[in-house]
Amino acid sequence: MLPTTDMSSSQLERKLGAVDAAALLVGSMIGSGIFIAPSLMAKNITAPGLYLGLWLLAGLFTLLGAFSYAELAAMMPEAGGQYVYLRRAFGPLPGFLYGWTLFLVIQSGFIAAVAIAFAKYLGIFLPWVGEERLWLTLYHGSHGPVGVSSAQGVALLVIAVLTYINTRGVVAGAAVQNLFTGLKLLGLWGLLALIIILGKGSTANYLPLWSTTVPQVPGAVQAGFLAALGVAASKALFCYDAWNTVTFAAAEVRDPSRNLPKAIIGGTLVTTLTYVVAAAGYLYLFPLDQMARVPENRIAAEAARSLLGTLGGQLIAAAILVSTFGCINGMILGGARVLYAMAEDRLFFRAAGRLNRNKAPGWALVMLGLWSAVLTMSGKYDDLLTYTTFASLLFNAATAACVIKLRRQLPQAARPYRTLGYPASSIAFIAVALCFVVYIVQGDPRSSLYGLGLVLLGVPAYFFLGRGKDAAV
C-alpha cells in the first residue's frame, strides 16, 4: 500500500528559488561529458553528419522527456522525484528498483565517471595524475598491471570533499552549485567564441553526412554499424543525463508548481543549444579520425591548445575542472534525496531517512558517497558511461510511462503543468529510449549486462530492506 502522507517532504525546508533549481539542473547536466565524450564518439562513427545528428537527436529526445517530467514534478513536488513517480504509478517495487539502481548504478556511476573526468583534466596541470599512472599495483593481468591509479585517488578525494559540503545543508550545496554553474557556462561559451573568432578550422570536416563504416582505431567497438552507432549514442546521452536531478530536491524548491517546469524545460533547452554548438565547434577544428586519437580523450583541452597554445589548454582545463566539480556537487545533492525518500517509506536503511542538525540527509549523503567511491575503483571512465546510461534509459522510459498511467488512474488530480504534445511526446520518448537500450546492449553487452544485473539484485534487496514497518535499521 502506498504511503498517504508526504513524509519525506514534510521535514525539509523550501529554500531553493527558481535560479537555484535551474542551476542545479544545468550544473548537473553539463559536467565532464561535453569535454570528453565527443572524442569517445569519434571512435565509433566516421560520418560527421551522424556525429552532429546524434547530438541533436539526443537533445530533442531529452526535451521530450523533460515535458513528461515537468508534469510529474509539478504534480508531486516531493523529495525523491523519479522514485516517487514510479512508486505512485506502478507500486513500491518498481519505485524501489529505481531508487536501488540509482544508488548502485545511475547516480553513483555518474558521480564516479565525472570524478574520474575531473582527475583526467587535473592531469594537464599535474602530469602524474592519470588513469594509466598507478599508485598501487595489485596484480599483473593479461593486458598489463592492474591497481589503483592516481586518477582514482584524486576522484575519491573530490567525492569526499563535496559530500562533506552537502552535509552542511541545502543552502551550502546550492551556493556551490550556482557559482560553479555560472563559471562553467562562461568557460565553455568562451571556448566556442574563440573557435568562431579565430577560425582555424575547416568546414570540410562536416562532410560526409552518412557512412556505415566503423572506425579502425583503438577503443572502437568490434561489431557492426548499428552496435557502434548505439555505443556512440550512449556517450551523447550520458552528457544529457542528470537533467532529472532537480526533481530529487523538489521538496526544497519554493513555488514548485511554477519553478520546477520552468527549470526542467528551460534548463534542457539551454544545455541542448550549448552541446550542439560545442560539438560543431570541435568538429570544425578536428576531423573525426583526429578527434578519436586525442590523448586521454581531452578534446576540449586539445581545442583550446590548438587556438591559444599551451596557455589555452591550461585555461580550458581549469574551466573544465570547475565544470566537473559543480556537476558532481549537483548529483550528490540530488541523489541523496532519493535515498532519504526511500528510507522515509521504509524501503531503505533507516539511517538514510534522518536529517542532521543542518537539515540535510547526512547519512544518505555518506552512503551515496561511499558507494560512488567503490564504483570509482571498479572501472574506467568509458565503461562507467555505458552501463550507467543503459540503466538510466530503462527507468527514464518507465517514468515517462507514469504520465500515461496517472492520467488514466487519477484523471481529476491537479496538474499545474501538462505535458506538451501529450500523448505523442511521451510515447516517442519511451520508444526512442528503448531503441537506444537495444543498440547499447548490442554494442557493449558486458557493461550493459553488468548494469542489468545490479538492477535485478534489487528484487531480493526489496524484500530484505522493505520487509515491513520494522525494515532496515
N, C-alpha and C positions, 0 to 999 in steps of 0.2 A: 504493500500500500504506500502511495506517495505521501510525503510529508505535507501537511496542510498549512504550515506556517513557514515563513521565510526566516528560519533560524540563522542561517549563515549570513544574512544581510543585516539583521537587527543589531548586532554588536559592533558593526563597522560604521564609520562616520563618513558622510558625503563631503569630502574636502577637495575633490578634483573638479576643475572647471572645464569648459569646452576646449581651451587651448591645451590643458594638461592631457585630456583624453586624446586629442589629435596627435600630440607629441608622443604619447605612449604608443599609438598605432604606427605612425610613420617611423618613429625611432626604433620600434621592434622589427619592422619590415626591412628597413634599409640598414643592413649590418655589414656582413662580410661578403655576401653573395655577389653583388654587382661589381666588386673589385677583384673577384677571383673566378667565379663561375663562368664568365664568357670564355676564358681560356680552356676550361674543362669541357665546355660545349663544343669548342672547335676541334676537339679530339674525336668527335663522333659524327660530324657533318661536314660536307665540303661545299655546299651551296650557300652563298651569302644571303640569298633570298629566304632560304629556310631558317637560317640563323636569326635574321631580323623578324621573320614571321613568327618564330617561337616566342620571342619576347613580347610581341604584340598580342598573340593569341593567349599567352599566359596572363597578361594584364586584363584582357577582356573577360577571360574565364574567372579571374579573381573578382572583377567588378560584378559579374553575375552572382557570385557567392555573397558579395557584400550586400546586395539588395535583399537577399533572404535573411542574412544575419542581422541586418538593421531592423527588420520587422520583429525578429525574436528578441533582440536586445531591448527594444523599446517596450515590448510586451512583458518581458520578465527581467527587469534590471537588477539582477541578483548576483552575488558573488558566485563565481564558478562558470558563468557564461555557457559555453557549449555543453558542459556536463549537465547543467540544469535543463537545457532544451531537450537533450536526448532522454533524460530521466522523465521529464514531464510527458513527452510524446510517446515513448516506447517502453518505459518502465525502468526500474532501478538497475537491472543487469546491463542493458546497453549503455546506460549512463555511467555505470561503474567501469565498464570495459574501456570507455573513452578516457575517463579520469586515470585509470590504471595505465593505459597506453601512453597518455600524455606524460605521466610520471616516469615511466620506464623508457619510452622511445621518443615521443614527439618533442615536448618542451625540453626535456633534459638532453636529448640528442642535438637539438638546435643550439642549446647553450654550449654544449661541448664542442660542436662544429665551429661556432663563431669564436669561442675562446681559442681554439687552435688557429683560426684565421688571424686573430689578434697577435698570437705568437709568431705566425709566419711573417707578418709585416714588421713586427718588432725586430726581426732578423735583419732588416735593412740597416738598422742602427747598431744592432748587436749581432755581429756575424756568427757568434757561437750559438745563436738561437735558431733552431730549425728541426723539422721532422726527421731529418737524416742524421742529426747530431745527437748521439746517445750519451746521456749522463750515466746510465747504468745498463750494462749488458746482462740479460737474464739467460739467454741461450743462443746458439747458432742454428738457424733453420736452413731450409733448402734455398731460400732467397737471401741469406745473409744473416747478420746478427739481429736479435730481437731484444728490446729492452725499453727503458724509459728515456724518451728524448727530451731535450731541453725545451722544445716547444710545448710538450705536455706539462712540464714543470711550471712554465710561465702561465699556461692556461689554468692550471689548478689555483695558482695564486690569485688570478683575476676573479675567478668564481668565488673564492673565499672572501675577497675584499667587498665585492658587490653584494654578496649575501649578508655580510655584516651591515653595510649601509642600509639595506632594506629592513633590517630588524629595528632600525631607528624610527620607522613609521612611514606611512604612505606619502607624507609631505616631503620627507627627505628623499625618498625614491623618486618622486615626481620632479623635484628640483634638479636632481642629476639628469633625469630624462629630458627635461626642457632644454637645459644647457647643451647637452651633447647632441640632441636632435638638431638644434639650430646650427651648431658648428659643423655637423656632418653635411647638412644641405649646402652650407656655404662652401665647404671644401669640394664637394662633388660638382656643383654647378660652376665653381671657379675653374675646375679642370676642363669642363665642357666648353667654357668660354675661351680658354686658351687654345683648344683644338680648332675652334672656329676662326679665331683671330689670326693665329699663326699659319693655319692652312698648310701643314707639312704632309698631309696625307694624299690619297688619291681616290676619286670616285670610281675608278676601275675596280676597286676592291668590293664593290657592291654587286658584281656580276660573277657567275651566272645566278639566276634566281632559283634554279632547281637542279638537283643532281642526286642520284641514288647511290653514289659511290661512298663507301665507308673509308675514312682516312686510315692510312697505314702508319700510325705514329705511336710511340709508347703511351700506354694508358687507354688506347681506343678499344671499344667493345669488339670482341672477336665473334661477331654474329651478323645477321642480316641487317638490311637497311632500316626496317621498321623498329627492330630492337634498339639499334643505335640511335634512332630518332627519339625513341621513348626515353632512353637514358639522358640524352641531351635535354629533352623537355623537363626531366626531373630536376636538372640544375637550375633552369629558369624558374620553375615552380617553387623551388627552395627559396629563391630570392623574394618571391611574392608572399611566401608564407609568413605566419605570425601576425597577419592582419586582424585575426580574431582575438589577439591578446587583450585589447581594450575591453572586450566583453567579460573577461575574467574578473576585472576590477569594477564591474558595473555598479556594485553596491556602494562604491565610494565616489561616484560621479554625480554632481549636482544636476538637477533637472534632466534626468536620464532620457525621458521620452523625446526630448529635442536634441540634446547634446550627443547622445550615442549614435543615432543615424547620421548626423552631420559628420561626426568624427570618422565613422566607418567608411562612408561613401566618399567624402571629401578627401580623406587621407589616402584611400586607394587610388583615386584619380591622380593626386599629386605624385604618388610613388610610381604609377604606371608611366606617366609622362617622363619622369626622371630616368627610369630604367630604359625605355625605348630610345631616348635621345643619347644616353650613355652608351648603350650597345652599338648604336650607329656611329658614335664618335670613335670608339675603339676600332671598329671595322674600317673607318676612314684612314686610320693610321697604319693598321696592320692587316694584311690578308689573313684568311683563316688558318692557312698552314703555318704561318709565322706565329699567329696568336696561340696555336696549340703547343708551341715549343717554348713559350715564355718560362723562364726559371721559376720554380715554386708556384706557377700559375698566377703570379702577381702582375696581372695585366694593367691595372690602373697605375701602379708604380712605373711600369715599363713605358706607359703612355706619357706620363709626366717627365720621365727621364729623356725620352726622345724629343720633347718640346723644350725643356729647360736645362738639360744636362743633369748632373748629379744632384744639384740643389732641387730641381723639380721632383726628382724621385723621392728625396727626403721630405719635401713639403707634402706631397700627396700621401706618403706613408704615414706622416703624422696625422693627417686628416682621417686616414682610414683607421688608425688606432683609436681616434676619438669616436668614429662611427661604430666600430665593433664594440667598444666599451659601453656605449649607450645602448646598443642593441641587446647585449647580454643583460644589462640592468633592467630593461623593459620586460624581457622574458622571465627573469627571476621574479620581478614584482608581480606579473600576471599569473604565472604558473602556480605560485604558492597559494593563490586564492582558490584555485580549483581543489587542491588538497584540503584546504580549510573547509570548503563547502562539503566535500565528501565526508570529512570527519564529523561535521555537524549532522549529517544524515546517517551516522553510524556505519559508514561504508569505507572507513579508512582508520588508521591508527588514531586513537582518541587524542593523543597529544597534539596532532596537527590541527585540531579544532580549537586550540587555546590561543588567546591573544596575549601578548606581553604587555608590559606597562606603557609601551608606546602605541598601543592599539594596532600592532602588527602581528600577523600569524607567525610568530617566531619559530616554532618547531617545524611548521610546514616549510618555511624558508630553508631551515637547516637540512631537512630531509631531501628537498629538491637539489640543494647544493651538493650534498654528499653523493647522490646518485649521478648527478651530472659529472662529478669528478671521476666516478667509476667509468662512465662512458668515454670520458676524455682519455682514459688509459687504454681503452679497448680497441680503438681503431683510428684510421687516418681521416682527414677531412673529407676526401672523396667518398669513402664508404659511409660516413655518417650522413652525408647529403642524401644518398639513395634510400637507405632504409627509413630515415625519418620522413622523407617525402612520401614514400609508399604508404606508411601508416596514417599520415596526416590526411592524405587524399581519401582514404576509405571513410574516415569519420567526417570529413567535410561534406562528402556526398550524403551521408546519413543525416547530417544536421540540416542540410537543405531540404531533405525529405520531411523534417519536422514541421516545416511551414505548411506543407500539403496536409500532413496528418492532423495538425492542430486546427487548421482551417475547417476540417470536417468534424473533428472531435469537439472543438469549442468555438462554434461559429459566432457566438454572441460576445466573446471575450473582447475587452478593449484592446485596440491595436492603434496606438498613436501614429505609427508609420506602417504602410502596407507595401509589400514587395513590388517594385516597378516591373511591369511586364509579366506579372503572375498569371497563369502558372508556367508559361513558356520559359521564363528566365530560370526558374528553379529546376525544371526538368532538364533544360540544356546544361546547367551546371552539373547536375548529377550524371548525365550521360557522358559528358567530356571527362569528368573526374574518373569514371570507371574505365574509359578508354585508356587514359594515361596509366592507370593502375596495371592494366593488361600489358601495355608496352614496357613499363618499367620492370615487371616480372620477367618478361622475355629477355630484356637486355641485361639484367643483373639478378638472376634468380637467387643467388646465395644471400645477398644483402636483403632482398625482399622477403625471402622465407624466414630470415632471422627476425625481421620486424613482425611478420605474421605470427611467428612462434611466441613472441613476447605478448602479443595481443591475446592469444589463446591461453596463455598462462593466467590470464585474468579470471578465467572461469572458476578454477579451484580457489583462487585468491578471493573471489567474491563470496564464496560460501564460508571461507575462513574469517575474512575481515568483517563481513556483513551478516553474521550468524544470529543477529537479534539485538535487542536493546543493550545487551552487555557485550557488544562486539569488542574489537581490538582495543587494548589499553596502551 
